[in-house]
Amino acid sequence: MPRIVHTSLGRGVRVTINLIELEKMLGDRTEEIATQLVEKISERCFRKYGFTPYVEEKLTSISIYNSKVTSVFYGFIEREVEEIESNLFSKLGFVIHAVSIIKSKNKIPSLKIALYRLKEKISRGDLYKKTALASRSIRKVSGFDVAPYRGGVVALILTEDIEVEDTFKIDAEWGSLTFEREGTKELALREMRDREFLKKVLNEKAREKLRKKGFLIDGLQAFFAYSSIASKPVIVRRGMRFQSLVWRNGYVGYALSPALSVEARHSLAEDPSQAVIGCRVRRMSDGISGFLREVGDVCVFYSRGLELKAELEDLVRIYEMKDLEELGLVNEVLRISKEMQSSWSPIVNIFLDAISGIVVGGEEIFFENEFFRLEV
């Protein structure tokens, strides 16, 4: 849940009001409520403890601070802030976020999985990362439903028509690994590890389905290929965050929430000034995003702990809120965000249409046409 007010400790204590999040909630009432918050924070977090509050206003935030406040008071002030924020939400009847839940009509069938253990010894720091990479490689080559089961172990869903190998060997730029079969087991959804394995399988199936529908896939986010605004120096992509759900009783589903991506209209090759070390970039050939680390004919960027490469013409910059402030586009992007949330149902229906036909363990999973919203 995004915070409207947060506390930080540096040279004294600083309490900051996030005007972007406040404006998303309140619209035209933002200035009125922000003024009330400043007064309450000044009184309860500073004057109450004998300190004079100083106010600093910026385009996207308001900070109340005093450099003489010591760490002794930090915990007390943090509790005051949490109570002020909680009371605000309660009085206004606002919910910061709502997640749409889609549930299956039928249960997952009884499944058996084959477990494969990594033969080579690798460092614990690389174990989970390379297990995930290996499962992806095995899935791509074999076409089987494969996902990490735990560090150094991948699992494969067995069906009657599958004849599995005793060994999988992977040779990739990140290393050569061998996974040897160590046995089979019934998938037990009462066990968290088994549920997590199935969730990974379902996430990958959603990614595949959405990609075929033309979505740009970035981890557990999917964005429309087109921009919501024209004739601007940026592309604003509407989209969704998705996460699979697995219940102990065998039903499965997905949780969906709105997502927005604001990117440069031109690639780093077309506009080299955008190639700033440390900025977020997207590789357009597959949608993956990360942070730029090296610039050249072939660039290096890091994504979820992995070092990836791309040519300049395949990378575009992803803008943060501070970048949008400089471009004067904050209000327009916020308007698009609000419009997307008010017309959210059609996007959920697009997701439902995309994932139709998902098959797990040889059986198709059907989803309810209706969804419900879970307020968090």
Secondary structure, DSSP 8 states (H G I E B T S, - for coil): ---SEEEEESSSEEEEEEHHHHHHHHGGGHHHHHHHHHHHHIIIIIGGGT---EEEE-SSEEEEEETT--GGGHHHHHHHHHHHHHHHHHHHT--S-EEEEEEBSS-----EEEEEEE-S---HHHHHHHHHHHHHHHHHHH-S-EEEEETTEEEEEE-TT----SEEEEEETTEEEEEEEEEEEE--TTSHHHHHHHHHHHHHHHHHHHHHTT-EEETTEEE-SS-SS-SSSEEEEEEEEEEEEE-TTS-EEEEEEEEEEEEESS-TTT-GGG--TT-EEEETTT--EEEEEE-SSEEEEEETTEEEEEEGGGEEEE--HHHHHHHT-HHHHHHHHHHHHHTHHHHHHHHHHHHTT-EETTEE--B-S--EEEE-
